[in-house]
């Protein structure tokens, strides 16, 4: 066997293995996910449920996301998606839950998007703002049901496995991390309370700095003007002396 022929056979085998590997990996990558995948405990966050279409002969026409009732969220709002109708469902909790905003007996239990279409080879993101995130758990699981135009229903509802391996139909899962001391668990950008915190303190410092720099600028400007006038006087005297001589 020639060296060239051997190289061609090796290239063909490598390409076949690569194609097989990608073919096995793609289904695992195409499930419904939540992005970003983590947030701070006790804070507010905005996430997007990313839904890819896995079928070549059907479109995704309905998405239903189930919200946790053992760790309910007091505030949930959705961002409109052009072409899709959204329905937010409130439901009674199995038992009241005490939060920093009081006792919750009802909360959002489901959010459903319908009427739109995710065509083959495409994906869509459905954004939700929510909080305050619980502080007594390290994750929130959002079982999701995906419905296709042909009538097929796929349930992404398997919780993460203890050994870290991925289940067959993983549910979108938001990992919760301990809050940093600086943000006090709320997150500066999202929390309605933190945004109203020290507003006056930062505004005073820039104002004082502006006044100081303005006064310095005026002083330097005045000194420059005096020097400029003095220079003109000296120049004029010198010119007169030159003419007189």
FENFENSUL-V747598 format. One record per residue. N is the residue number from 1. RES is the residue in three letters. SS is DSSP state (~ for helix, > for strand, _ for the rest). OMEGA is omega in whole degrees, -180 to 180 (NA if undefined). D_FIRST is the distance of its C-alpha to the first C-alpha in whole Angstrom. Layout:
n = [N/N]
res = [RES/RES]
ss = [SS/SS]
omega = [OMEGA/OMEGA]
d_first = [D_FIRST/D_FIRST]
This chain:
n = [1/2/3/4/5/6/7/8/9/10/11/12/13/14/15/16/17/18/19/20/21/22/23/24/25/26/27/28/29/30/31/32/33/34/35/36/37/38/39/40/41/42/43/44/45/46/47/48/49/50/51/52/53/54/55/56/57/58/59/60/61/62/63/64/65/66/67/68/69/70/71/72/73/74/75/76/77/78/79/80/81/82/83/84/85/86/87/88/89/90/91/92/93/94/95/96/97/98/99/100/101/102/103/104/105/106/107/108/109/110/111/112/113/114/115/116/117/118/119/120/121/122/123/124/125/126/127/128/129/130/131/132/133/134/135/136/137/138/139/140/141/142/143/144/145/146/147/148/149/150/151/152/153/154/155/156/157/158/159/160/161/162/163/164/165/166/167/168/169/170/171/172/173/174/175/176/177/178/179/180/181/182/183/184/185/186/187/188/189/190/191/192/193/194/195/196/197/198/199/200/201/202/203/204/205/206/207/208/209/210/211/212/213/214/215/216/217/218/219/220/221/222/223/224/225/226/227/228/229/230/231/232/233/234/235/236/237/238/239/240/241/242/243/244/245]
res = [UNK/UNK/UNK/UNK/UNK/UNK/UNK/UNK/UNK/UNK/UNK/UNK/UNK/UNK/UNK/UNK/UNK/UNK/UNK/UNK/UNK/UNK/UNK/UNK/UNK/UNK/UNK/UNK/UNK/UNK/UNK/UNK/UNK/UNK/UNK/UNK/UNK/UNK/UNK/UNK/UNK/UNK/UNK/UNK/UNK/UNK/UNK/UNK/UNK/UNK/UNK/UNK/UNK/UNK/UNK/UNK/UNK/UNK/UNK/UNK/UNK/UNK/UNK/UNK/UNK/UNK/UNK/UNK/UNK/UNK/UNK/UNK/UNK/UNK/UNK/UNK/UNK/UNK/UNK/UNK/UNK/UNK/UNK/UNK/UNK/UNK/UNK/UNK/UNK/UNK/UNK/UNK/UNK/UNK/UNK/UNK/UNK/UNK/UNK/UNK/UNK/UNK/UNK/UNK/UNK/UNK/UNK/UNK/UNK/UNK/UNK/UNK/UNK/UNK/UNK/UNK/UNK/UNK/UNK/UNK/UNK/UNK/UNK/UNK/UNK/UNK/UNK/UNK/UNK/UNK/UNK/UNK/UNK/UNK/UNK/UNK/UNK/UNK/UNK/UNK/UNK/UNK/UNK/UNK/UNK/UNK/UNK/UNK/UNK/UNK/UNK/UNK/UNK/UNK/UNK/UNK/UNK/UNK/UNK/UNK/UNK/UNK/UNK/UNK/UNK/UNK/UNK/UNK/UNK/UNK/UNK/UNK/UNK/UNK/UNK/UNK/UNK/UNK/UNK/UNK/UNK/UNK/UNK/UNK/UNK/UNK/UNK/UNK/UNK/UNK/UNK/UNK/UNK/UNK/UNK/UNK/UNK/UNK/UNK/UNK/UNK/UNK/UNK/UNK/UNK/UNK/UNK/UNK/UNK/UNK/UNK/UNK/UNK/UNK/UNK/UNK/UNK/UNK/UNK/UNK/UNK/UNK/UNK/UNK/UNK/UNK/UNK/UNK/UNK/UNK/UNK/UNK/UNK/UNK/UNK/UNK/UNK/UNK/UNK/UNK/UNK/UNK/UNK/UNK/UNK]
ss = [_/_/~/~/~/~/~/~/~/~/~/~/~/~/~/~/~/~/~/~/~/~/~/~/~/~/~/~/~/_/_/_/>/>/>/_/_/>/>/>/_/_/_/_/>/>/>/>/>/>/>/>/_/_/_/_/_/_/_/>/>/>/>/>/>/>/_/_/_/_/_/_/_/_/>/>/>/>/_/_/_/_/_/_/>/>/>/>/>/>/>/>/>/>/>/>/>/>/>/_/_/>/>/>/>/>/>/>/>/>/>/>/>/>/>/>/>/>/_/_/_/_/>/>/>/>/>/>/>/>/>/_/_/_/_/_/_/_/>/>/>/>/_/>/>/>/>/>/_/_/_/_/>/>/>/>/_/>/_/_/_/_/_/_/_/_/_/_/_/>/_/>/>/>/>/>/>/_/_/_/_/_/_/_/_/_/_/_/_/_/_/_/_/~/~/~/_/_/~/~/~/~/~/~/~/~/~/~/~/~/~/~/~/~/~/~/~/~/~/~/~/~/~/~/~/~/~/~/~/~/~/~/~/~/~/~/~/~/~/~/~/~/~/~/_]
omega = [-179/180/-179/180/179/179/180/179/179/179/180/179/179/180/180/178/179/179/179/179/179/180/178/-175/-174/179/-179/-178/-170/-178/179/-178/176/-175/-3/-175/-180/178/-178/175/176/-176/175/-179/172/-180/175/173/-176/-174/174/175/-175/-175/178/-174/-179/178/174/-175/-178/178/178/-180/179/-179/-177/177/176/173/-174/180/-175/-176/178/175/-175/176/-179/175/-178/178/-178/173/-179/179/178/-175/173/180/179/-179/178/175/-179/180/-180/178/178/178/179/-178/179/174/176/178/177/180/179/170/-176/174/-179/176/179/-178/170/-174/176/180/-179/173/179/176/-180/-172/180/172/-175/179/-10/-178/-177/179/-176/175/-178/177/172/-178/-177/177/-174/178/-178/-178/-179/-177/179/179/180/179/180/-179/175/-169/-179/179/180/179/-178/-178/177/179/-176/177/-177/-179/-174/175/174/-175/178/177/-180/-179/178/-179/176/-178/-177/-176/177/176/-176/-176/-172/-173/-169/-173/180/-180/-176/-179/-180/-178/-165/178/-175/-176/179/-176/-179/-176/178/-179/180/180/-180/179/-179/-178/179/179/178/-179/179/180/180/179/179/179/179/179/179/180/180/179/179/179/179/180/180/180/-180/178/180/179/-179/179/180/179/-178/-179/NA]
d_first = [0/4/7/8/6/7/10/11/11/12/15/16/16/18/20/21/22/24/26/27/28/30/31/33/34/36/39/40/40/42/46/49/50/53/53/53/53/55/59/62/64/68/67/66/63/61/58/56/54/51/50/47/46/44/44/42/45/48/50/52/56/57/57/59/59/61/63/64/67/67/67/68/68/72/71/68/68/65/64/64/61/61/61/61/64/65/67/68/69/72/73/75/73/73/75/77/75/76/75/76/78/79/79/76/77/75/72/69/67/65/64/62/61/61/61/58/55/51/49/45/43/46/48/52/54/57/59/62/64/65/67/69/66/67/67/67/63/60/58/59/57/58/57/56/55/53/54/52/54/53/55/52/53/51/53/51/54/52/53/51/50/51/48/47/44/44/46/45/48/49/52/53/54/56/56/59/59/63/65/65/68/69/68/70/68/69/66/68/67/67/70/74/76/74/74/77/77/78/79/82/81/78/80/83/80/79/83/84/81/82/86/85/83/85/88/86/85/89/90/88/89/92/92/90/92/95/93/93/96/97/95/97/100/99/98/101/103/101/101/105/106/104/106/109/108]
